[in-house]
Amino acid sequence: MIENKTELSEKRLALLRSGGAAEPVLGKVVCSCGNVGEGNIKNKIKEGITELGPLCQASGAGMGCGSCRPEVQVILESVLAESTA
């Protein structure tokens, strides 16, 4: 695609999310590669995903360059701490 100079603007999220439809961004953007917001991540945690790897896969965050994974981990720990308090 790069060699052919194919424009990916319309296809980018579908490619990053294995063809799945993108959810609307909820809250501040945490992952710009996957266009995932803090609220999207929190919703996945509330659905029962409590480990970083599966959380990244389910939300789409951290699946591109990976630079947001530490922030996803902080959000995960914060939500889990709130639920046990």
Backbone as JSON, one array per atom type, in Angstrom:
{
  "sequence": "MIENKTELSEKRLALLRSGGAAEPVLGKVVCSCGNVGEGNIKNKIKEGITELGPLCQASGAGMGCGSCRPEVQVILESVLAESTA",
  "N": [[0.82, -1.19, 0.0], [1.97, 1.2, 0.74], [3.99, 1.48, -1.18], [2.4, 1.77, -3.44], [1.29, 4.15, -2.88], [-1.21, 4.35, -1.67], [-4.0, 5.92, -0.36], [-4.88, 5.9, 2.99], [-6.76, 6.98, 4.69], [-9.59, 6.48, 4.92], [-9.5, 3.75, 5.31], [-7.84, 3.2, 7.39], [-8.58, 2.81, 10.22], [-10.14, 0.52, 9.97], [-8.24, -1.31, 9.11], [-6.47, -1.31, 11.29], [-8.12, -2.31, 13.24], [-8.8, -4.83, 12.48], [-10.81, -4.87, 10.53], [-13.13, -4.36, 11.9], [-15.89, -2.28, 12.87], [-15.36, 1.04, 13.86], [-15.68, 2.34, 17.14], [-17.32, 5.23, 18.53], [-15.23, 7.84, 19.78], [-14.77, 8.07, 23.21], [-14.4, 10.38, 25.7], [-11.13, 11.75, 26.52], [-8.63, 11.37, 23.99], [-6.65, 8.56, 24.13], [-5.21, 6.71, 22.7], [-3.88, 7.47, 19.76], [-3.28, 6.09, 17.46], [-5.21, 4.06, 17.19], [-7.43, 5.56, 17.6], [-8.77, 5.73, 20.15], [-10.55, 6.41, 23.06], [-10.38, 7.45, 26.55], [-12.76, 6.79, 27.87], [-13.7, 4.68, 26.3], [-11.86, 2.69, 26.92], [-12.3, 2.42, 29.69], [-14.92, 1.45, 29.62], [-14.53, -1.12, 28.54], [-13.09, -2.28, 30.61], [-15.03, -2.25, 32.6], [-16.7, -4.09, 31.48], [-15.47, -6.36, 32.19], [-12.86, -6.98, 31.44], [-9.76, -7.32, 32.63], [-7.0, -7.41, 32.35], [-3.98, -6.21, 30.9], [-3.08, -6.94, 28.2], [-5.35, -8.34, 26.94], [-7.15, -6.21, 27.28], [-6.1, -4.19, 25.67], [-6.34, -5.43, 23.17], [-9.15, -5.72, 22.99], [-10.08, -3.08, 23.15], [-8.61, -1.74, 21.25], [-6.66, 0.04, 21.79], [-3.18, 0.69, 22.08], [-2.35, -1.08, 20.16], [-1.12, -0.24, 17.93], [1.51, 1.68, 17.65], [2.15, 1.35, 20.3], [2.91, 3.12, 22.28], [1.07, 4.17, 24.05], [0.45, 2.25, 25.9], [1.47, 2.3, 28.63], [-0.17, 4.35, 29.69], [-2.69, 3.21, 29.33], [-2.43, 1.1, 31.12], [-2.3, 2.54, 33.54], [-4.9, 3.61, 33.59], [-6.35, 1.23, 33.74], [-5.48, 0.22, 36.27], [-6.43, 2.28, 37.9], [-9.25, 2.18, 37.54], [-9.73, -0.4, 38.5], [-8.9, -0.08, 41.16], [-10.81, 1.75, 42.04], [-13.09, 0.16, 41.94], [-12.68, -1.65, 43.95], [-12.7, -0.16, 46.18]],
  "CA": [[0.0, 0.0, 0.0], [2.86, 2.35, 0.78], [4.62, 1.58, -2.5], [1.4, 2.24, -4.39], [0.82, 5.44, -2.36], [-2.64, 4.22, -1.41], [-4.46, 6.76, 0.74], [-5.49, 5.02, 3.98], [-7.62, 7.7, 5.63], [-10.85, 5.77, 5.13], [-9.25, 2.34, 5.62], [-6.89, 3.1, 8.49], [-9.14, 2.18, 11.42], [-10.56, -0.84, 9.64], [-7.04, -2.13, 9.08], [-5.95, -1.43, 12.65], [-9.08, -3.05, 14.06], [-9.13, -6.08, 11.77], [-12.04, -4.73, 9.76], [-14.28, -4.05, 12.74], [-16.34, -0.9, 12.86], [-14.8, 1.84, 14.94], [-16.62, 2.93, 18.09], [-17.05, 6.65, 18.72], [-14.25, 8.11, 20.84], [-15.39, 8.53, 24.45], [-13.41, 11.0, 26.54], [-9.9, 12.21, 25.85], [-7.96, 10.35, 23.18], [-5.5, 7.92, 24.77], [-4.47, 6.05, 21.62], [-4.15, 8.14, 18.49], [-3.18, 5.1, 16.37], [-6.49, 3.37, 17.07], [-8.5, 6.53, 17.88], [-9.47, 5.17, 21.31], [-10.64, 7.35, 24.17], [-10.34, 6.93, 27.92], [-14.06, 6.19, 28.16], [-13.78, 3.38, 25.61], [-11.05, 1.76, 27.71], [-13.02, 2.18, 30.95], [-16.08, 0.58, 29.34], [-14.05, -2.5, 28.37], [-12.75, -2.77, 31.95], [-16.31, -2.5, 33.29], [-17.26, -5.32, 30.89], [-14.81, -7.5, 32.81], [-11.5, -7.22, 30.94], [-8.93, -6.77, 33.7], [-5.58, -7.6, 32.08], [-3.55, -5.24, 29.9], [-3.08, -7.48, 26.84], [-6.72, -8.47, 26.43], [-7.78, -4.89, 27.26], [-5.61, -3.52, 24.46], [-6.96, -6.08, 22.01], [-10.59, -5.45, 22.95], [-10.35, -1.66, 22.95], [-7.86, -1.24, 20.1], [-5.57, 0.9, 22.28], [-1.9, 0.03, 22.26], [-2.13, -2.09, 19.13], [-0.35, 0.37, 16.84], [2.9, 1.89, 18.04], [2.31, 0.85, 21.67], [3.37, 4.14, 23.23], [0.01, 4.49, 25.01], [0.24, 1.13, 26.82], [1.6, 2.7, 30.04], [-1.36, 5.1, 30.09], [-3.78, 2.23, 29.43], [-2.17, 0.39, 32.39], [-2.7, 3.45, 34.63], [-6.37, 3.65, 33.59], [-6.77, -0.08, 34.25], [-5.24, 0.17, 37.72], [-7.31, 3.26, 38.53], [-10.62, 1.65, 37.55], [-9.77, -1.56, 39.41], [-8.82, 0.45, 42.52], [-12.12, 2.35, 42.35], [-14.09, -0.88, 42.12], [-12.44, -2.36, 45.21], [-12.77, 0.8, 47.3]],
  "C": [[0.87, 1.26, 0.0], [3.51, 2.56, -0.58], [3.66, 2.13, -3.54], [0.83, 3.6, -4.01], [-0.7, 5.46, -2.19], [-3.0, 5.07, -0.2], [-5.25, 5.88, 1.71], [-6.49, 5.71, 4.89], [-8.93, 6.97, 5.93], [-10.63, 4.35, 5.65], [-8.43, 2.15, 6.88], [-7.45, 2.37, 9.7], [-9.6, 0.76, 11.14], [-9.36, -1.78, 9.63], [-6.49, -2.35, 10.49], [-6.86, -2.27, 13.54], [-9.57, -4.31, 13.37], [-10.48, -6.02, 11.07], [-13.26, -4.41, 10.58], [-14.65, -2.57, 12.66], [-15.79, -0.16, 14.08], [-15.91, 2.37, 15.83], [-16.33, 4.43, 18.16], [-16.07, 6.83, 19.88], [-14.98, 8.69, 22.04], [-14.3, 9.11, 25.34], [-12.18, 11.42, 25.77], [-9.25, 11.06, 25.11], [-6.72, 9.86, 23.92], [-4.6, 7.31, 23.7], [-4.83, 6.72, 20.3], [-4.03, 7.18, 17.31], [-4.53, 4.44, 16.12], [-7.68, 4.27, 17.3], [-9.4, 6.02, 19.0], [-9.41, 6.17, 22.46], [-10.61, 6.65, 25.53], [-11.65, 6.23, 28.29], [-14.25, 4.84, 27.5], [-13.03, 2.31, 26.41], [-11.77, 1.41, 29.01], [-14.22, 1.28, 30.73], [-15.66, -0.87, 29.19], [-13.67, -3.1, 29.73], [-14.02, -3.12, 32.71], [-17.02, -3.72, 32.72], [-16.55, -6.56, 31.41], [-13.41, -7.8, 32.31], [-10.53, -6.52, 31.9], [-7.44, -7.03, 33.54], [-5.21, -6.73, 30.89], [-3.63, -5.78, 28.47], [-4.47, -7.62, 26.25], [-7.45, -7.13, 26.35], [-7.37, -4.13, 26.0], [-6.26, -4.12, 23.22], [-8.43, -5.72, 21.88], [-10.9, -3.99, 22.63], [-9.69, -1.11, 21.69], [-6.72, -0.33, 20.51], [-4.3, 0.08, 22.43], [-1.57, -1.01, 21.2], [-1.37, -1.54, 17.93], [1.09, 0.48, 17.27], [3.18, 1.41, 19.46], [2.71, 1.88, 22.69], [2.32, 4.5, 24.28], [-0.21, 3.38, 26.04], [0.45, 1.51, 28.29], [0.38, 3.48, 30.54], [-2.58, 4.18, 30.22], [-3.64, 1.46, 30.74], [-2.6, 1.24, 33.57], [-4.22, 3.52, 34.72], [-6.92, 2.34, 34.16], [-6.64, -0.15, 35.76], [-6.18, 1.12, 38.46], [-8.75, 2.74, 38.63], [-10.74, 0.47, 38.49], [-9.71, -1.11, 40.86], [-10.14, 1.05, 42.96], [-13.16, 1.28, 42.64], [-13.9, -1.67, 43.41], [-12.55, -1.44, 46.42], [-14.17, 0.88, 47.87]]
}
